[in-house]
Amino acid sequence: MTGTGTGTGTCPATTGPAGTPVTLLIADDDEVTRSGLCTLLAAQPGIAVVGEAGDGVEAVEQVRRLRPDVVLMDVRMPRRNGIEATRQLLAEPTMAEPPKVVVITTFENDDYVTAALSAGASGFVLKRLPVRQIAEAVRVVAAGEAILFPAALRRMVTPRPLASAEALPKAALTGREEEVLRLMATGMSNPEIAESLTVSLETAKTHVGNVLTKLGAQNRTHAVVIAYESGLVVPGVTG
């Protein structure tokens, strides 16, 4: 059953055992799927489902009204798809802090997912995952991290056969920053990067921040997509 513009924002909100809950908006054009996600995620600790939307246009409108921390965004929706809705939300001039976007999809190799990540989504989850894993993804991105699945990204993006020196001529990454980006592409966290390079955590964070700035990337996931698509990182090659 599919609806357009049918979100009503009637999901019951719950609060976690400690602290302020993460507020969540669910956008999916399938009413059954949306309702199920709404009910299941509202029962998860630390999450308050504050609204829902049946398409991308309504998702943007609901975000402006409800100001959720995170949007769980389907990509294939009528009127405005999740890619365009994500791009619009992250460039929204009326919000000092736009919501984090987690793309939810049925297929790992969905071309729309790569486009949504490039538009600034913080990561993606599969609809078939247990609800506790989807809830954890929501909590992780709300905390400022990215949901990164390197193996899945390698299957989705198509690297161009460019040499490293040619890959990102405008970014002017240093040799160390390219090394950091390659480690990011393996899914390493900042502490893991610091350990791998035998540097302090603050130094690793500085390198990661410089990489994001130079690439013009919205987040770590976007940076890794750029790395694969530019040819700087080649699937199956880690050295």
C-alpha positions as CSV (number, residue, x, y, z in Angstrom):
1,M,0.0,0.0,0.0
2,T,1.5,3.3,-1.1
3,G,0.5,6.8,-0.1
4,T,1.7,10.3,-1.0
5,G,1.8,13.1,1.5
6,T,0.0,11.0,4.1
7,G,2.3,11.4,7.1
8,T,0.4,12.5,10.1
9,G,3.0,12.8,12.8
10,T,1.0,10.6,15.1
11,C,3.7,8.2,16.2
12,P,3.9,7.9,20.0
13,A,7.0,9.5,21.5
14,T,9.0,7.7,24.1
15,T,12.0,8.7,26.2
16,G,15.0,6.7,27.0
17,P,16.1,5.7,30.5
18,A,18.6,8.6,30.8
19,G,18.9,12.0,29.1
20,T,17.0,13.7,26.4
21,P,15.8,11.3,23.7
22,V,16.9,11.6,20.0
23,T,13.9,13.0,18.1
24,L,13.2,11.2,14.8
25,L,11.1,11.8,11.7
26,I,10.4,8.8,9.5
27,A,9.9,9.4,5.7
28,D,8.7,6.5,3.6
29,D,6.0,6.4,0.9
30,D,4.8,2.9,1.9
31,E,2.2,3.4,4.6
32,V,2.6,-0.1,6.1
33,T,6.4,0.2,6.2
34,R,6.2,3.7,7.7
35,S,3.7,2.7,10.3
36,G,5.7,-0.4,11.3
37,L,8.9,1.6,11.6
38,C,7.1,4.2,13.6
39,T,5.7,1.8,16.1
40,L,8.9,-0.3,16.5
41,L,11.3,2.6,16.8
42,A,9.1,4.5,19.2
43,A,9.5,1.6,21.6
44,Q,13.3,1.8,21.5
45,P,15.1,3.4,24.4
46,G,16.4,6.9,23.8
47,I,14.3,7.6,20.7
48,A,11.2,9.8,20.4
49,V,9.5,9.5,17.0
50,V,8.0,12.9,16.6
51,G,6.6,12.7,13.1
52,E,6.3,10.9,9.7
53,A,6.1,11.8,6.0
54,G,4.9,10.1,2.9
55,D,7.1,11.8,0.4
56,G,10.1,14.1,0.1
57,V,8.1,17.3,-0.1
58,E,6.3,16.5,3.1
59,A,9.5,15.4,4.8
60,V,11.0,18.8,4.3
61,E,7.8,20.5,5.5
62,Q,7.7,18.3,8.6
63,V,11.4,18.9,9.4
64,R,10.8,22.7,9.3
65,R,7.9,22.3,11.7
66,L,9.2,19.6,14.1
67,R,13.0,20.1,13.9
68,P,13.9,16.5,14.5
69,D,17.5,15.5,15.3
70,V,17.5,12.7,12.7
71,V,15.4,11.8,9.6
72,L,15.1,8.2,8.5
73,M,14.7,8.8,4.8
74,D,13.5,6.4,2.1
75,V,15.1,7.3,-1.2
76,R,12.4,6.2,-3.7
77,M,9.4,8.4,-3.0
78,P,7.0,10.4,-5.1
79,R,6.9,14.2,-5.6
80,R,10.5,14.6,-4.3
81,N,12.8,11.6,-3.8
82,G,15.0,11.2,-0.7
83,I,18.1,12.4,-2.6
84,E,16.6,15.8,-3.4
85,A,14.9,16.1,0.0
86,T,18.3,15.3,1.7
87,R,20.1,17.9,-0.3
88,Q,17.4,20.5,0.4
89,L,17.4,19.8,4.2
90,L,21.1,20.1,4.5
91,A,21.1,23.4,2.7
92,E,18.1,24.7,4.6
93,P,18.8,28.4,5.4
94,T,16.3,28.6,8.2
95,M,18.0,25.9,10.3
96,A,21.3,26.6,12.1
97,E,21.7,22.8,12.6
98,P,19.9,20.7,10.0
99,P,19.0,17.2,11.0
100,K,21.2,14.2,10.3
101,V,19.8,12.0,7.6
102,V,20.0,8.2,7.6
103,V,18.9,6.6,4.3
104,I,16.8,3.5,4.6
105,T,16.7,1.2,1.6
106,T,15.8,-2.4,0.6
107,F,18.9,-3.1,-1.5
108,E,22.6,-2.5,-0.7
109,N,23.4,-1.8,-4.3
110,D,20.7,0.9,-4.7
111,D,22.2,3.6,-6.9
112,Y,20.0,6.1,-5.1
113,V,21.9,5.4,-1.9
114,T,25.2,6.5,-3.3
115,A,23.6,9.7,-4.6
116,A,22.0,10.4,-1.2
117,L,25.3,9.8,0.6
118,S,26.9,12.3,-1.9
119,A,24.1,14.7,-1.1
120,G,25.2,14.6,2.6
121,A,23.4,11.7,4.2
122,S,25.3,10.4,7.3
123,G,24.9,6.8,6.3
124,F,22.3,4.1,5.4
125,V,20.6,1.1,6.8
126,L,18.7,-1.8,5.2
127,K,15.0,-2.2,5.9
128,R,15.6,-5.9,6.7
129,L,17.9,-5.1,9.6
130,P,16.6,-5.8,13.1
131,V,14.9,-2.7,14.6
132,R,17.5,-2.5,17.4
133,Q,20.2,-2.0,14.7
134,I,18.2,0.7,12.9
135,A,17.7,2.4,16.3
136,E,21.4,2.2,17.0
137,A,22.2,3.8,13.7
138,V,19.8,6.7,14.6
139,R,21.5,7.2,17.9
140,V,25.0,7.0,16.4
141,V,24.4,9.7,13.7
142,A,22.6,11.9,16.3
143,A,25.9,11.8,18.3
144,G,27.7,13.2,15.3
145,E,29.2,9.9,13.8
146,A,28.6,8.3,10.5
147,I,27.2,4.9,9.6
148,L,29.8,3.6,7.3
149,F,29.8,0.2,5.6
150,P,33.0,0.1,3.5
151,A,32.2,-3.3,1.9
152,A,28.7,-2.1,0.8
153,L,30.1,1.2,-0.5
154,R,32.7,-0.6,-2.6
155,R,29.8,-2.5,-4.3
156,M,27.8,0.7,-4.9
157,V,30.3,3.1,-6.2
158,T,32.2,2.9,-9.5
159,P,35.8,4.0,-9.2
160,R,37.3,5.8,-12.2
161,P,40.8,4.5,-13.3
162,L,42.7,7.6,-12.1
163,A,46.1,7.7,-10.5
164,S,46.3,9.0,-7.0
165,A,47.9,12.2,-8.0
166,E,45.2,12.9,-10.6
167,A,42.2,11.9,-8.4
168,L,41.5,15.0,-6.5
169,P,43.5,17.9,-8.1
170,K,41.5,20.6,-6.4
171,A,41.6,19.1,-3.0
172,A,45.4,19.3,-2.6
173,L,45.5,16.6,0.1
174,T,48.9,16.0,1.7
175,G,50.4,12.6,1.6
176,R,49.4,12.0,5.2
177,E,45.8,13.2,4.5
178,E,45.5,10.8,1.6
179,E,46.7,8.0,4.0
180,V,44.0,9.1,6.5
181,L,41.3,9.1,3.9
182,R,42.3,5.5,2.8
183,L,42.0,4.4,6.5
184,M,38.6,6.2,6.7
185,A,37.6,4.1,3.7
186,T,38.2,0.9,5.6
187,G,35.8,2.1,8.3
188,M,38.3,3.0,10.9
189,S,37.3,5.4,13.7
190,N,39.4,8.3,14.8
191,P,41.0,6.3,17.7
192,E,41.8,3.5,15.3
193,I,43.3,5.9,12.8
194,A,45.4,7.4,15.6
195,E,46.6,3.9,16.6
196,S,47.4,2.9,13.1
197,L,49.5,6.0,12.4
198,T,51.0,6.2,15.9
199,V,49.8,9.7,16.4
200,S,47.6,11.3,19.1
201,L,43.8,11.2,18.9
202,E,43.8,15.0,18.5
203,T,46.2,14.8,15.6
204,A,44.0,12.1,13.9
205,K,40.9,14.3,14.4
206,T,42.7,17.3,12.9
207,H,43.7,15.2,9.8
208,V,40.2,13.9,9.4
209,G,38.8,17.5,9.7
210,N,41.3,18.7,7.1
211,V,40.2,15.9,4.7
212,L,36.5,16.8,5.1
213,T,37.2,20.5,4.6
214,K,39.4,20.0,1.5
215,L,37.0,17.6,-0.1
216,G,34.0,19.7,0.7
217,A,32.5,16.6,2.2
218,Q,29.4,16.8,4.5
219,N,30.7,13.9,6.6
220,R,33.0,10.9,6.7
221,T,30.7,8.8,4.6
222,H,30.6,11.5,1.9
223,A,34.4,11.7,1.9
224,V,34.7,8.0,1.4
225,V,32.3,8.0,-1.5
226,I,34.4,10.8,-3.1
227,A,37.5,8.7,-2.5
228,Y,36.1,5.7,-4.2
229,E,34.5,7.6,-7.1
230,S,37.7,9.6,-7.8
231,G,39.8,6.5,-7.9
232,L,41.9,7.5,-4.9
233,V,40.8,4.4,-3.1
234,V,40.4,1.3,-5.2
235,P,38.2,-1.6,-4.1
236,G,40.3,-4.5,-2.9
237,V,43.5,-2.4,-2.6
238,T,44.4,-1.3,0.9
239,G,48.1,-0.3,0.5
